Amino acid sequence: QLEHSQGRRQSDSSSAMKCFLLSLVPISAVHCPDGLCEEAAMLQSSMSKPSTSPRSSLASELQVDKVSSTSQLGWDDEWYYTDVTAYYMEMLDKGLLVRAHDDGVNAPVVPATFWHNQLQTPNQMYVWSDTKFPGGDGTLHTKLPLLAYVAEPAKFDDGSLWPDGGNTLTFYGHDSNAVDTPEVPRGGKQGRCTWLPDVGKAEKKWDCPGGYLDDAGTFFACSDDEIKQGGTCEATGAGYHAGRGCHFSQGDGVMDQNCDSDQGRLCESNCQCPRDLCFDYDSCYQFASGPLRKAILKYQASEGTAEDDLDSWGGIDQHICWVNDLDMMAGIQMGLYDTRSHKDVATTKNLYWGWNEIVVNKEIDSPENWKSNLIFLPANLAAEGYLDTDAQDSLSKDIAEKLAANLLEVGYDNYYASGASSSVAFAGEFLMGGTADKFQVQFFCLSVQLKDYQVCALDKGNDPKDGKGYCYIEEAGKSCYDKTAAEKVTGKKNGR
């Protein structure tokens, strides 16, 4: 049974977030654990600036295999850049929040992912799916594109998209099941429980997905009927407390995260990372690569974790703790990555769960809070350099679903729409020169033809009107917008 702290409140950031950039600065400047400064400097110097020409030199520098086939859409070296992709590349020095809608979350908050130049893991977005194709395959889709979105950084300035106006920040440096809510059937479902006295509540119990644990550790579960939509069981768990809590197995009805181990203290109240061991990038890196990693390995050995699951969630989610500072989170994320079980890059791209979880208000899922749509290319897919038939079908399905849900529009008339729009950018993860296993996100646009849809692209260097270029989703068969033939857009939803 996890010991909780009675009467000790968790520390929070001393001030609300008044700007999107929280605190991350280049690790080559101040944050480099022993032996990593030289590597960080090498990575920084290897970063290429986006070209103003549509034929980017990056395509030849990155590890991309060009494929030409009637059933495969190749990158073909034509990388287009717009004012939006240039903005994103600049923002990677400060940070961007990205997210794709996911299942299993029905709480006031949702998990987003923070991208920054110094976070260099592959698969930096939730690409696991049980429902991507009929029948459900439950796998990490590293060779399929994912339609997601980039949150508008300015929307975070007033704190409205942060829990508690930015006063209650919760960041996990790995997948964590931070805000998973009750699901039926419960087998295989996870979540987190919150000890209520430590979030200002009077009741001495753990609020868990689908029930609660009393002070003695006895679980009182809602029935399946009470959990189902329309039932009387409240949608409970850490998702109703800014994602702060300890890991919980819904199927077993037990909390399976222990703060005490033979490696020392691994967490504090509600499984916050120990503040005397993890308080900046360097200390959190050492904590994650040392005692936290050792505890994970011991747990995996005792559970007989399958080889292919060592770098996914088994044992890691059950030990990951949260912090309220992005420097600290980055230290944990990179500390875990640098001590992963599989060191070869091919296996890493296939198996490593490389995303973090940033708890934000669910209103982030409204298109008016987005900068643009995003087509994410995981490291595996980015390196292959083409969309095969499955990848094309998957992207088409994503587009159709978002259109049906009014989360996406097509056509240039909706490129500047203030809500759902057609604006899109590609983001690929590429193994950069000078490093053996570090990946970097690159933003660009591609001209892509699918069966029912297409992506129209105009490089800003070839834009005769305003030099901004464009990248937008359009129906297949329609002509892309000709900026030489029209002075302005006439769509009724313009205003972005």
Buried (B, 14 or more C-beta within 10 A) or exposed (E): EBEBBEEEEBEBBEEBBEEBBBEBBBBBEEBBBEEBBEBBBBBBEBBBEBBBEBEBEBBEEBBBEEBEEEEBBBBBBBBBBBBBBBBBBEBBBBBBBBBBBEEBBBBBBBBBBBBBBBBBBBBBBBBBBEEBBEEEEEEBBBBBBBBBBBBBBEBBBEBEBBBEEBBBBBBBBBBBBBBBBBBBEBEEBBBBBBBBBBBEEEEEBBBBBBBBBEBEEEBEBBEBEBBEEEBEBBBBBBBBBBBBBBBBBBEEBBBBBBBEBEBBEBBBBBBBBBBEBBBBBBBBBBBBBBBBBBBBBBBBEEEEBEEEBBBBBBBBBBBBBBBBBBBBBBBBBBBBBBBBBBEEBEBBBBBBBBBBBBBBBBBBBEBEBBBBBBBBBBBBBBBBBBBBEEBBBBBBBBBBEBBEEEBBBBBBBBBBBEBBBBBBBBBBBBBBBEBEBBBBBBBBBBBBEBEEBBBBBBBBBEBEEEEEBBBBBBEEEEEBBEBEEEEEBEBEBBEB
